[in-house]
Amino acid sequence: NDYKNITLTNLYSIDPQKAVDELKQITNEDFRNLDTLGLLAAANEMSGNLAESINYRNEIAKYDPWNAPNYLSLGLMYKKQGDEQKMNLMLSKILSFASNDPIAKEAKEQLILTVE
């Protein structure tokens, strides 16, 4: 499936829907494939479908609860949606287990709401 993911990443630039359909087929066969879930999350985020991207990122969190970059991505999507409570929850998760990692600094910088 790793080789297929690489090929589908290239296909995305040519035929995004076909690539997404193929990625979904992989998850039907291997629902814990974190690489495929990540590609689906990214594809949905790029197409503006934050709700579906969030669903895939929550699946990643279920199978990889120590994935701080995934929580940062979730936090940024919640920020885009204006959901301060969930955004802060993602920041708290990152800080709870990765407070000394550079991702924690990045999360603290990016997961704040700006007043306009």
Sequence and secondary structure as in RCSB ss.txt:
>XXXX:A:sequence
NDYKNITLTNLYSIDPQKAVDELKQITNEDFRNLDTLGLLAAANEMSGNLAESINYRNEIAKYDPWNAPNYLSLG
LMYKKQGDEQKMNLMLSKILSFASNDPIAKEAKEQLILTVE
>XXXX:A:secstr
 HHHHHHHHHHHTT HHHHHHHHHHHHHH TT HHHHHHHHHHHHHTT HHHHHHHHHHHHHH TT HHHHHHHH
HHHHHHT HHHHHHHHHHHHHHHTTSHHHHHHHHHS     
